[in-house]
């Protein structure tokens, strides 16, 4: 293979790899992130949706029953309202995780 053909082949390889790299980089920066967690909810924010009243107090961390599963069954936003009056937000639909409970983030129940 003549040296000029080898140089052309290497140049083409570098150009194609650079093009692919630039496209992947642009997509990673331009595409919105699909974060369903209610990350904008801070301690003390109003709760979103309907309450899921439970007969136990909040006990710092993930509880055994998966209360927010009801949210997916009904397809409406919910929060957990504990017997002691505290409340934590469920993850945004279509997810059903006990987001606030797992992270110790509380919301204020709506009257």
Phi and psi restraints in degrees (range 20) as a CNS / XPLOR table:
assign (resid 1 and name C) (resid 2 and name N)
       (resid 2 and name CA) (resid 2 and name C) 1.0 -64.5 20.0 2
assign (resid 2 and name N) (resid 2 and name CA)
       (resid 2 and name C) (resid 3 and name N) 1.0 153.4 20.0 2
assign (resid 2 and name C) (resid 3 and name N)
       (resid 3 and name CA) (resid 3 and name C) 1.0 -63.8 20.0 2
assign (resid 3 and name N) (resid 3 and name CA)
       (resid 3 and name C) (resid 4 and name N) 1.0 -33.7 20.0 2
assign (resid 3 and name C) (resid 4 and name N)
       (resid 4 and name CA) (resid 4 and name C) 1.0 -66.3 20.0 2
assign (resid 4 and name N) (resid 4 and name CA)
       (resid 4 and name C) (resid 5 and name N) 1.0 -36.0 20.0 2
assign (resid 4 and name C) (resid 5 and name N)
       (resid 5 and name CA) (resid 5 and name C) 1.0 -68.3 20.0 2
assign (resid 5 and name N) (resid 5 and name CA)
       (resid 5 and name C) (resid 6 and name N) 1.0 -38.0 20.0 2
assign (resid 5 and name C) (resid 6 and name N)
       (resid 6 and name CA) (resid 6 and name C) 1.0 -65.2 20.0 2
assign (resid 6 and name N) (resid 6 and name CA)
       (resid 6 and name C) (resid 7 and name N) 1.0 -42.2 20.0 2
assign (resid 6 and name C) (resid 7 and name N)
       (resid 7 and name CA) (resid 7 and name C) 1.0 -63.3 20.0 2
assign (resid 7 and name N) (resid 7 and name CA)
       (resid 7 and name C) (resid 8 and name N) 1.0 -42.7 20.0 2
assign (resid 7 and name C) (resid 8 and name N)
       (resid 8 and name CA) (resid 8 and name C) 1.0 -63.7 20.0 2
assign (resid 8 and name N) (resid 8 and name CA)
       (resid 8 and name C) (resid 9 and name N) 1.0 -41.1 20.0 2
assign (resid 8 and name C) (resid 9 and name N)
       (resid 9 and name CA) (resid 9 and name C) 1.0 -65.2 20.0 2
assign (resid 9 and name N) (resid 9 and name CA)
       (resid 9 and name C) (resid 10 and name N) 1.0 -43.2 20.0 2
assign (resid 9 and name C) (resid 10 and name N)
       (resid 10 and name CA) (resid 10 and name C) 1.0 -64.9 20.0 2
assign (resid 10 and name N) (resid 10 and name CA)
       (resid 10 and name C) (resid 11 and name N) 1.0 -40.5 20.0 2
assign (resid 10 and name C) (resid 11 and name N)
       (resid 11 and name CA) (resid 11 and name C) 1.0 -63.7 20.0 2
assign (resid 11 and name N) (resid 11 and name CA)
       (resid 11 and name C) (resid 12 and name N) 1.0 -44.3 20.0 2
assign (resid 11 and name C) (resid 12 and name N)
       (resid 12 and name CA) (resid 12 and name C) 1.0 -61.7 20.0 2
assign (resid 12 and name N) (resid 12 and name CA)
       (resid 12 and name C) (resid 13 and name N) 1.0 -42.2 20.0 2
assign (resid 12 and name C) (resid 13 and name N)
       (resid 13 and name CA) (resid 13 and name C) 1.0 -60.4 20.0 2
assign (resid 13 and name N) (resid 13 and name CA)
       (resid 13 and name C) (resid 14 and name N) 1.0 -45.5 20.0 2
assign (resid 13 and name C) (resid 14 and name N)
       (resid 14 and name CA) (resid 14 and name C) 1.0 -64.9 20.0 2
assign (resid 14 and name N) (resid 14 and name CA)
       (resid 14 and name C) (resid 15 and name N) 1.0 -41.3 20.0 2
assign (resid 14 and name C) (resid 15 and name N)
       (resid 15 and name CA) (resid 15 and name C) 1.0 -64.8 20.0 2
assign (resid 15 and name N) (resid 15 and name CA)
       (resid 15 and name C) (resid 16 and name N) 1.0 -46.3 20.0 2
assign (resid 15 and name C) (resid 16 and name N)
       (resid 16 and name CA) (resid 16 and name C) 1.0 -63.8 20.0 2
assign (resid 16 and name N) (resid 16 and name CA)
       (resid 16 and name C) (resid 17 and name N) 1.0 -46.0 20.0 2
assign (resid 16 and name C) (resid 17 and name N)
       (resid 17 and name CA) (resid 17 and name C) 1.0 -62.6 20.0 2
assign (resid 17 and name N) (resid 17 and name CA)
       (resid 17 and name C) (resid 18 and name N) 1.0 -40.8 20.0 2
assign (resid 17 and name C) (resid 18 and name N)
       (resid 18 and name CA) (resid 18 and name C) 1.0 -64.3 20.0 2
assign (resid 18 and name N) (resid 18 and name CA)
       (resid 18 and name C) (resid 19 and name N) 1.0 -41.7 20.0 2
assign (resid 18 and name C) (resid 19 and name N)
       (resid 19 and name CA) (resid 19 and name C) 1.0 -61.5 20.0 2
assign (resid 19 and name N) (resid 19 and name CA)
       (resid 19 and name C) (resid 20 and name N) 1.0 -47.0 20.0 2
assign (resid 19 and name C) (resid 20 and name N)
       (resid 20 and name CA) (resid 20 and name C) 1.0 -62.0 20.0 2
assign (resid 20 and name N) (resid 20 and name CA)
       (resid 20 and name C) (resid 21 and name N) 1.0 -42.9 20.0 2
assign (resid 20 and name C) (resid 21 and name N)
       (resid 21 and name CA) (resid 21 and name C) 1.0 -60.2 20.0 2
assign (resid 21 and name N) (resid 21 and name CA)
       (resid 21 and name C) (resid 22 and name N) 1.0 -45.3 20.0 2
assign (resid 21 and name C) (resid 22 and name N)
       (resid 22 and name CA) (resid 22 and name C) 1.0 -63.2 20.0 2
assign (resid 22 and name N) (resid 22 and name CA)
       (resid 22 and name C) (resid 23 and name N) 1.0 -42.0 20.0 2
assign (resid 22 and name C) (resid 23 and name N)
       (resid 23 and name CA) (resid 23 and name C) 1.0 -63.0 20.0 2
assign (resid 23 and name N) (resid 23 and name CA)
       (resid 23 and name C) (resid 24 and name N) 1.0 -47.1 20.0 2
assign (resid 23 and name C) (resid 24 and name N)
       (resid 24 and name CA) (resid 24 and name C) 1.0 -62.9 20.0 2
assign (resid 24 and name N) (resid 24 and name CA)
       (resid 24 and name C) (resid 25 and name N) 1.0 -42.2 20.0 2
assign (resid 24 and name C) (resid 25 and name N)
       (resid 25 and name CA) (resid 25 and name C) 1.0 -62.7 20.0 2
assign (resid 25 and name N) (resid 25 and name CA)
       (resid 25 and name C) (resid 26 and name N) 1.0 -44.1 20.0 2
assign (resid 25 and name C) (resid 26 and name N)
       (resid 26 and name CA) (resid 26 and name C) 1.0 -63.7 20.0 2
assign (resid 26 and name N) (resid 26 and name CA)
       (resid 26 and name C) (resid 27 and name N) 1.0 -40.6 20.0 2
assign (resid 26 and name C) (resid 27 and name N)
       (resid 27 and name CA) (resid 27 and name C) 1.0 -65.8 20.0 2
assign (resid 27 and name N) (resid 27 and name CA)
       (resid 27 and name C) (resid 28 and name N) 1.0 -39.9 20.0 2
assign (resid 27 and name C) (resid 28 and name N)
       (resid 28 and name CA) (resid 28 and name C) 1.0 -68.1 20.0 2
assign (resid 28 and name N) (resid 28 and name CA)
       (resid 28 and name C) (resid 29 and name N) 1.0 -29.3 20.0 2
assign (resid 28 and name C) (resid 29 and name N)
       (resid 29 and name CA) (resid 29 and name C) 1.0 -87.3 20.0 2
assign (resid 29 and name N) (resid 29 and name CA)
       (resid 29 and name C) (resid 30 and name N) 1.0 -29.6 20.0 2
assign (resid 29 and name C) (resid 30 and name N)
       (resid 30 and name CA) (resid 30 and name C) 1.0 -91.4 20.0 2
assign (resid 30 and name N) (resid 30 and name CA)
       (resid 30 and name C) (resid 31 and name N) 1.0 -28.8 20.0 2
assign (resid 30 and name C) (resid 31 and name N)
       (resid 31 and name CA) (resid 31 and name C) 1.0 -75.8 20.0 2
assign (resid 31 and name N) (resid 31 and name CA)
       (resid 31 and name C) (resid 32 and name N) 1.0 137.0 20.0 2
assign (resid 31 and name C) (resid 32 and name N)
       (resid 32 and name CA) (resid 32 and name C) 1.0 -68.8 20.0 2
assign (resid 32 and name N) (resid 32 and name CA)
       (resid 32 and name C) (resid 33 and name N) 1.0 148.1 20.0 2
assign (resid 32 and name C) (resid 33 and name N)
       (resid 33 and name CA) (resid 33 and name C) 1.0 -82.6 20.0 2
assign (resid 33 and name N) (resid 33 and name CA)
       (resid 33 and name C) (resid 34 and name N) 1.0 140.1 20.0 2
assign (resid 33 and name C) (resid 34 and name N)
       (resid 34 and name CA) (resid 34 and name C) 1.0 -96.9 20.0 2
assign (resid 34 and name N) (resid 34 and name CA)
       (resid 34 and name C) (resid 35 and name N) 1.0 80.0 20.0 2
assign (resid 34 and name C) (resid 35 and name N)
       (resid 35 and name CA) (resid 35 and name C) 1.0 -106.3 20.0 2
assign (resid 35 and name N) (resid 35 and name CA)
       (resid 35 and name C) (resid 36 and name N) 1.0 107.6 20.0 2
assign (resid 35 and name C) (resid 36 and name N)
       (resid 36 and name CA) (resid 36 and name C) 1.0 -84.8 20.0 2
assign (resid 36 and name N) (resid 36 and name CA)
       (resid 36 and name C) (resid 37 and name N) 1.0 -9.2 20.0 2
assign (resid 36 and name C) (resid 37 and name N)
       (resid 37 and name CA) (resid 37 and name C) 1.0 -68.2 20.0 2
assign (resid 37 and name N) (resid 37 and name CA)
       (resid 37 and name C) (resid 38 and name N) 1.0 141.4 20.0 2
assign (resid 37 and name C) (resid 38 and name N)
       (resid 38 and name CA) (resid 38 and name C) 1.0 -76.5 20.0 2
assign (resid 38 and name N) (resid 38 and name CA)
       (resid 38 and name C) (resid 39 and name N) 1.0 62.0 20.0 2
assign (resid 38 and name C) (resid 39 and name N)
       (resid 39 and name CA) (resid 39 and name C) 1.0 -65.3 20.0 2
assign (resid 39 and name N) (resid 39 and name CA)
       (resid 39 and name C) (resid 40 and name N) 1.0 -19.8 20.0 2
assign (resid 39 and name C) (resid 40 and name N)
       (resid 40 and name CA) (resid 40 and name C) 1.0 -76.9 20.0 2
assign (resid 40 and name N) (resid 40 and name CA)
       (resid 40 and name C) (resid 41 and name N) 1.0 -11.8 20.0 2
assign (resid 40 and name C) (resid 41 and name N)
       (resid 41 and name CA) (resid 41 and name C) 1.0 -82.7 20.0 2
assign (resid 41 and name N) (resid 41 and name CA)
       (resid 41 and name C) (resid 42 and name N) 1.0 124.5 20.0 2
assign (resid 41 and name C) (resid 42 and name N)
       (resid 42 and name CA) (resid 42 and name C) 1.0 -113.3 20.0 2
assign (resid 42 and name N) (resid 42 and name CA)
       (resid 42 and name C) (resid 43 and name N) 1.0 164.1 20.0 2
assign (resid 42 and name C) (resid 43 and name N)
       (resid 43 and name CA) (resid 43 and name C) 1.0 -52.6 20.0 2
assign (resid 43 and name N) (resid 43 and name CA)
       (resid 43 and name C) (resid 44 and name N) 1.0 130.0 20.0 2
assign (resid 43 and name C) (resid 44 and name N)
       (resid 44 and name CA) (resid 44 and name C) 1.0 93.1 20.0 2
assign (resid 44 and name N) (resid 44 and name CA)
       (resid 44 and name C) (resid 45 and name N) 1.0 -5.5 20.0 2
assign (resid 44 and name C) (resid 45 and name N)
       (resid 45 and name CA) (resid 45 and name C) 1.0 -73.7 20.0 2
assign (resid 45 and name N) (resid 45 and name CA)
       (resid 45 and name C) (resid 46 and name N) 1.0 157.9 20.0 2
assign (resid 45 and name C) (resid 46 and name N)
       (resid 46 and name CA) (resid 46 and name C) 1.0 -65.7 20.0 2
assign (resid 46 and name N) (resid 46 and name CA)
       (resid 46 and name C) (resid 47 and name N) 1.0 143.6 20.0 2
assign (resid 46 and name C) (resid 47 and name N)
       (resid 47 and name CA) (resid 47 and name C) 1.0 -71.2 20.0 2
assign (resid 47 and name N) (resid 47 and name CA)
       (resid 47 and name C) (resid 48 and name N) 1.0 149.3 20.0 2
assign (resid 47 and name C) (resid 48 and name N)
       (resid 48 and name CA) (resid 48 and name C) 1.0 -108.6 20.0 2
assign (resid 48 and name N) (resid 48 and name CA)
       (resid 48 and name C) (resid 49 and name N) 1.0 132.1 20.0 2
assign (resid 48 and name C) (resid 49 and name N)
       (resid 49 and name CA) (resid 49 and name C) 1.0 95.4 20.0 2
assign (resid 49 and name N) (resid 49 and name CA)
       (resid 49 and name C) (resid 50 and name N) 1.0 -158.8 20.0 2
assign (resid 49 and name C) (resid 50 and name N)
       (resid 50 and name CA) (resid 50 and name C) 1.0 -98.1 20.0 2
assign (resid 50 and name N) (resid 50 and name CA)
       (resid 50 and name C) (resid 51 and name N) 1.0 149.8 20.0 2
assign (resid 50 and name C) (resid 51 and name N)
       (resid 51 and name CA) (resid 51 and name C) 1.0 -77.4 20.0 2
assign (resid 51 and name N) (resid 51 and name CA)
       (resid 51 and name C) (resid 52 and name N) 1.0 147.9 20.0 2
assign (resid 51 and name C) (resid 52 and name N)
       (resid 52 and name CA) (resid 52 and name C) 1.0 -112.7 20.0 2
assign (resid 52 and name N) (resid 52 and name CA)
       (resid 52 and name C) (resid 53 and name N) 1.0 98.5 20.0 2
assign (resid 52 and name C) (resid 53 and name N)
       (resid 53 and name CA) (resid 53 and name C) 1.0 -76.3 20.0 2
assign (resid 53 and name N) (resid 53 and name CA)
       (resid 53 and name C) (resid 54 and name N) 1.0 130.1 20.0 2
assign (resid 53 and name C) (resid 54 and name N)
       (resid 54 and name CA) (resid 54 and name C) 1.0 -120.1 20.0 2
assign (resid 54 and name N) (resid 54 and name CA)
       (resid 54 and name C) (resid 55 and name N) 1.0 158.1 20.0 2
assign (resid 54 and name C) (resid 55 and name N)
       (resid 55 and name CA) (resid 55 and name C) 1.0 -99.0 20.0 2
assign (resid 55 and name N) (resid 55 and name CA)
       (resid 55 and name C) (resid 56 and name N) 1.0 24.3 20.0 2
assign (resid 55 and name C) (resid 56 and name N)
       (resid 56 and name CA) (resid 56 and name C) 1.0 -132.7 20.0 2
assign (resid 56 and name N) (resid 56 and name CA)
       (resid 56 and name C) (resid 57 and name N) 1.0 157.4 20.0 2
assign (resid 56 and name C) (resid 57 and name N)
       (resid 57 and name CA) (resid 57 and name C) 1.0 -82.4 20.0 2
assign (resid 57 and name N) (resid 57 and name CA)
       (resid 57 and name C) (resid 58 and name N) 1.0 157.3 20.0 2
assign (resid 57 and name C) (resid 58 and name N)
       (resid 58 and name CA) (resid 58 and name C) 1.0 -67.2 20.0 2
assign (resid 58 and name N) (resid 58 and name CA)
       (resid 58 and name C) (resid 59 and name N) 1.0 136.0 20.0 2
assign (resid 58 and name C) (resid 59 and name N)
       (resid 59 and name CA) (resid 59 and name C) 1.0 -129.2 20.0 2
assign (resid 59 and name N) (resid 59 and name CA)
       (resid 59 and name C) (resid 60 and name N) 1.0 40.9 20.0 2
assign (resid 59 and name C) (resid 60 and name N)
       (resid 60 and name CA) (resid 60 and name C) 1.0 56.7 20.0 2
assign (resid 60 and name N) (resid 60 and name CA)
       (resid 60 and name C) (resid 61 and name N) 1.0 84.8 20.0 2
assign (resid 60 and name C) (resid 61 and name N)
       (resid 61 and name CA) (resid 61 and name C) 1.0 125.0 20.0 2
assign (resid 61 and name N) (resid 61 and name CA)
       (resid 61 and name C) (resid 62 and name N) 1.0 -174.5 20.0 2
assign (resid 61 and name C) (resid 62 and name N)
       (resid 62 and name CA) (resid 62 and name C) 1.0 -68.8 20.0 2
assign (resid 62 and name N) (resid 62 and name CA)
       (resid 62 and name C) (resid 63 and name N) 1.0 127.3 20.0 2
assign (resid 62 and name C) (resid 63 and name N)
       (resid 63 and name CA) (resid 63 and name C) 1.0 -88.9 20.0 2
assign (resid 63 and name N) (resid 63 and name CA)
       (resid 63 and name C) (resid 64 and name N) 1.0 160.1 20.0 2
assign (resid 63 and name C) (resid 64 and name N)
       (resid 64 and name CA) (resid 64 and name C) 1.0 -66.2 20.0 2
assign (resid 64 and name N) (resid 64 and name CA)
       (resid 64 and name C) (resid 65 and name N) 1.0 -50.7 20.0 2
assign (resid 64 and name C) (resid 65 and name N)
       (resid 65 and name CA) (resid 65 and name C) 1.0 -69.9 20.0 2
assign (resid 65 and name N) (resid 65 and name CA)
       (resid 65 and name C) (resid 66 and name N) 1.0 143.3 20.0 2
assign (resid 65 and name C) (resid 66 and name N)
       (resid 66 and name CA) (resid 66 and name C) 1.0 -94.6 20.0 2
assign (resid 66 and name N) (resid 66 and name CA)
       (resid 66 and name C) (resid 67 and name N) 1.0 84.2 20.0 2
assign (resid 66 and name C) (resid 67 and name N)
       (resid 67 and name CA) (resid 67 and name C) 1.0 -67.2 20.0 2
assign (resid 67 and name N) (resid 67 and name CA)
       (resid 67 and name C) (resid 68 and name N) 1.0 -37.3 20.0 2
assign (resid 67 and name C) (resid 68 and name N)
       (resid 68 and name CA) (resid 68 and name C) 1.0 -73.2 20.0 2
assign (resid 68 and name N) (resid 68 and name CA)
       (resid 68 and name C) (resid 69 and name N) 1.0 -3.4 20.0 2
assign (resid 68 and name C) (resid 69 and name N)
       (resid 69 and name CA) (resid 69 and name C) 1.0 -59.9 20.0 2
assign (resid 69 and name N) (resid 69 and name CA)
       (resid 69 and name C) (resid 70 and name N) 1.0 -28.7 20.0 2
assign (resid 69 and name C) (resid 70 and name N)
       (resid 70 and name CA) (resid 70 and name C) 1.0 -60.9 20.0 2
assign (resid 70 and name N) (resid 70 and name CA)
       (resid 70 and name C) (resid 71 and name N) 1.0 -31.3 20.0 2
assign (resid 70 and name C) (resid 71 and name N)
       (resid 71 and name CA) (resid 71 and name C) 1.0 -58.8 20.0 2
assign (resid 71 and name N) (resid 71 and name CA)
       (resid 71 and name C) (resid 72 and name N) 1.0 -42.2 20.0 2
assign (resid 71 and name C) (resid 72 and name N)
       (resid 72 and name CA) (resid 72 and name C) 1.0 -73.7 20.0 2
assign (resid 72 and name N) (resid 72 and name CA)
       (resid 72 and name C) (resid 73 and name N) 1.0 -33.5 20.0 2
assign (resid 72 and name C) (resid 73 and name N)
       (resid 73 and name CA) (resid 73 and name C) 1.0 -63.8 20.0 2
assign (resid 73 and name N) (resid 73 and name CA)
       (resid 73 and name C) (resid 74 and name N) 1.0 -40.0 20.0 2
assign (resid 73 and name C) (resid 74 and name N)
       (resid 74 and name CA) (resid 74 and name C) 1.0 -92.9 20.0 2
assign (resid 74 and name N) (resid 74 and name CA)
       (resid 74 and name C) (resid 75 and name N) 1.0 -15.2 20.0 2
assign (resid 74 and name C) (resid 75 and name N)
       (resid 75 and name CA) (resid 75 and name C) 1.0 58.6 20.0 2
assign (resid 75 and name N) (resid 75 and name CA)
       (resid 75 and name C) (resid 76 and name N) 1.0 39.2 20.0 2
assign (resid 75 and name C) (resid 76 and name N)
       (resid 76 and name CA) (resid 76 and name C) 1.0 -136.9 20.0 2
assign (resid 76 and name N) (resid 76 and name CA)
       (resid 76 and name C) (resid 77 and name N) 1.0 149.5 20.0 2
assign (resid 76 and name C) (resid 77 and name N)
       (resid 77 and name CA) (resid 77 and name C) 1.0 -64.7 20.0 2
assign (resid 77 and name N) (resid 77 and name CA)
       (resid 77 and name C) (resid 78 and name N) 1.0 146.2 20.0 2
assign (resid 77 and name C) (resid 78 and name N)
       (resid 78 and name CA) (resid 78 and name C) 1.0 -143.2 20.0 2
assign (resid 78 and name N) (resid 78 and name CA)
       (resid 78 and name C) (resid 79 and name N) 1.0 165.7 20.0 2
assign (resid 78 and name C) (resid 79 and name N)
       (resid 79 and name CA) (resid 79 and name C) 1.0 -138.9 20.0 2
assign (resid 79 and name N) (resid 79 and name CA)
       (resid 79 and name C) (resid 80 and name N) 1.0 158.0 20.0 2
assign (resid 79 and name C) (resid 80 and name N)
       (resid 80 and name CA) (resid 80 and name C) 1.0 -91.7 20.0 2
assign (resid 80 and name N) (resid 80 and name CA)
       (resid 80 and name C) (resid 81 and name N) 1.0 127.9 20.0 2
assign (resid 80 and name C) (resid 81 and name N)
       (resid 81 and name CA) (resid 81 and name C) 1.0 -110.0 20.0 2
assign (resid 81 and name N) (resid 81 and name CA)
       (resid 81 and name C) (resid 82 and name N) 1.0 110.1 20.0 2
assign (resid 81 and name C) (resid 82 and name N)
       (resid 82 and name CA) (resid 82 and name C) 1.0 -82.1 20.0 2
assign (resid 82 and name N) (resid 82 and name CA)
       (resid 82 and name C) (resid 83 and name N) 1.0 160.9 20.0 2
assign (resid 82 and name C) (resid 83 and name N)
       (resid 83 and name CA) (resid 83 and name C) 1.0 -60.4 20.0 2
assign (resid 83 and name N) (resid 83 and name CA)
       (resid 83 and name C) (resid 84 and name N) 1.0 -27.9 20.0 2
assign (resid 83 and name C) (resid 84 and name N)
       (resid 84 and name CA) (resid 84 and name C) 1.0 -84.6 20.0 2
assign (resid 84 and name N) (resid 84 and name CA)
       (resid 84 and name C) (resid 85 and name N) 1.0 5.3 20.0 2
assign (resid 84 and name C) (resid 85 and name N)
       (resid 85 and name CA) (resid 85 and name C) 1.0 92.9 20.0 2
assign (resid 85 and name N) (resid 85 and name CA)
       (resid 85 and name C) (resid 86 and name N) 1.0 -9.6 20.0 2
assign (resid 85 and name C) (resid 86 and name N)
       (resid 86 and name CA) (resid 86 and name C) 1.0 -77.5 20.0 2
assign (resid 86 and name N) (resid 86 and name CA)
       (resid 86 and name C) (resid 87 and name N) 1.0 161.1 20.0 2
assign (resid 86 and name C) (resid 87 and name N)
       (resid 87 and name CA) (resid 87 and name C) 1.0 -144.1 20.0 2
assign (resid 87 and name N) (resid 87 and name CA)
       (resid 87 and name C) (resid 88 and name N) 1.0 147.0 20.0 2
assign (resid 87 and name C) (resid 88 and name N)
       (resid 88 and name CA) (resid 88 and name C) 1.0 -135.0 20.0 2
assign (resid 88 and name N) (resid 88 and name CA)
       (resid 88 and name C) (resid 89 and name N) 1.0 145.0 20.0 2
assign (resid 88 and name C) (resid 89 and name N)
       (resid 89 and name CA) (resid 89 and name C) 1.0 -81.6 20.0 2
assign (resid 89 and name N) (resid 89 and name CA)
       (resid 89 and name C) (resid 90 and name N) 1.0 137.4 20.0 2
assign (resid 89 and name C) (resid 90 and name N)
       (resid 90 and name CA) (resid 90 and name C) 1.0 -75.8 20.0 2
assign (resid 90 and name N) (resid 90 and name CA)
       (resid 90 and name C) (resid 91 and name N) 1.0 156.4 20.0 2
assign (resid 90 and name C) (resid 91 and name N)
       (resid 91 and name CA) (resid 91 and name C) 1.0 -63.3 20.0 2
assign (resid 91 and name N) (resid 91 and name CA)
       (resid 91 and name C) (resid 92 and name N) 1.0 151.5 20.0 2
assign (resid 91 and name C) (resid 92 and name N)
       (resid 92 and name CA) (resid 92 and name C) 1.0 -66.2 20.0 2
assign (resid 92 and name N) (resid 92 and name CA)
       (resid 92 and name C) (resid 93 and name N) 1.0 146.5 20.0 2
assign (resid 92 and name C) (resid 93 and name N)
       (resid 93 and name CA) (resid 93 and name C) 1.0 -60.1 20.0 2
assign (resid 93 and name N) (resid 93 and name CA)
       (resid 93 and name C) (resid 94 and name N) 1.0 145.2 20.0 2
assign (resid 93 and name C) (resid 94 and name N)
       (resid 94 and name CA) (resid 94 and name C) 1.0 -88.2 20.0 2
assign (resid 94 and name N) (resid 94 and name CA)
       (resid 94 and name C) (resid 95 and name N) 1.0 6.3 20.0 2
assign (resid 94 and name C) (resid 95 and name N)
       (resid 95 and name CA) (resid 95 and name C) 1.0 -79.5 20.0 2
assign (resid 95 and name N) (resid 95 and name CA)
       (resid 95 and name C) (resid 96 and name N) 1.0 165.3 20.0 2
assign (resid 95 and name C) (resid 96 and name N)
       (resid 96 and name CA) (resid 96 and name C) 1.0 -135.2 20.0 2
assign (resid 96 and name N) (resid 96 and name CA)
       (resid 96 and name C) (resid 97 and name N) 1.0 22.9 20.0 2
assign (resid 96 and name C) (resid 97 and name N)
       (resid 97 and name CA) (resid 97 and name C) 1.0 -79.7 20.0 2
assign (resid 97 and name N) (resid 97 and name CA)
       (resid 97 and name C) (resid 98 and name N) 1.0 153.3 20.0 2
assign (resid 97 and name C) (resid 98 and name N)
       (resid 98 and name CA) (resid 98 and name C) 1.0 -82.6 20.0 2
assign (resid 98 and name N) (resid 98 and name CA)
       (resid 98 and name C) (resid 99 and name N) 1.0 69.6 20.0 2
assign (resid 98 and name C) (resid 99 and name N)
       (resid 99 and name CA) (resid 99 and name C) 1.0 -58.3 20.0 2
assign (resid 99 and name N) (resid 99 and name CA)
       (resid 99 and name C) (resid 100 and name N) 1.0 -54.9 20.0 2
assign (resid 99 and name C) (resid 100 and name N)
       (resid 100 and name CA) (resid 100 and name C) 1.0 -66.2 20.0 2
assign (resid 100 and name N) (resid 100 and name CA)
       (resid 100 and name C) (resid 101 and name N) 1.0 -40.0 20.0 2
assign (resid 100 and name C) (resid 101 and name N)
       (resid 101 and name CA) (resid 101 and name C) 1.0 -61.2 20.0 2
assign (resid 101 and name N) (resid 101 and name CA)
       (resid 101 and name C) (resid 102 and name N) 1.0 -44.9 20.0 2
assign (resid 101 and name C) (resid 102 and name N)
       (resid 102 and name CA) (resid 102 and name C) 1.0 -65.4 20.0 2
assign (resid 102 and name N) (resid 102 and name CA)
       (resid 102 and name C) (resid 103 and name N) 1.0 -27.7 20.0 2
assign (resid 102 and name C) (resid 103 and name N)
       (resid 103 and name CA) (resid 103 and name C) 1.0 -107.0 20.0 2
assign (resid 103 and name N) (resid 103 and name CA)
       (resid 103 and name C) (resid 104 and name N) 1.0 -2.4 20.0 2
assign (resid 103 and name C) (resid 104 and name N)
       (resid 104 and name CA) (resid 104 and name C) 1.0 70.2 20.0 2
assign (resid 104 and name N) (resid 104 and name CA)
       (resid 104 and name C) (resid 105 and name N) 1.0 31.2 20.0 2
assign (resid 104 and name C) (resid 105 and name N)
       (resid 105 and name CA) (resid 105 and name C) 1.0 -103.6 20.0 2
assign (resid 105 and name N) (resid 105 and name CA)
       (resid 105 and name C) (resid 106 and name N) 1.0 123.9 20.0 2
assign (resid 105 and name C) (resid 106 and name N)
       (resid 106 and name CA) (resid 106 and name C) 1.0 -110.1 20.0 2
assign (resid 106 and name N) (resid 106 and name CA)
       (resid 106 and name C) (resid 107 and name N) 1.0 149.1 20.0 2
assign (resid 106 and name C) (resid 107 and name N)
       (resid 107 and name CA) (resid 107 and name C) 1.0 -121.6 20.0 2
assign (resid 107 and name N) (resid 107 and name CA)
       (resid 107 and name C) (resid 108 and name N) 1.0 166.6 20.0 2
assign (resid 107 and name C) (resid 108 and name N)
       (resid 108 and name CA) (resid 108 and name C) 1.0 -98.6 20.0 2
assign (resid 108 and name N) (resid 108 and name CA)
       (resid 108 and name C) (resid 109 and name N) 1.0 120.1 20.0 2
assign (resid 108 and name C) (resid 109 and name N)
       (resid 109 and name CA) (resid 109 and name C) 1.0 -62.4 20.0 2
assign (resid 109 and name N) (resid 109 and name CA)
       (resid 109 and name C) (resid 110 and name N) 1.0 143.4 20.0 2
assign (resid 109 and name C) (resid 110 and name N)
       (resid 110 and name CA) (resid 110 and name C) 1.0 -85.8 20.0 2
assign (resid 110 and name N) (resid 110 and name CA)
       (resid 110 and name C) (resid 111 and name N) 1.0 139.8 20.0 2
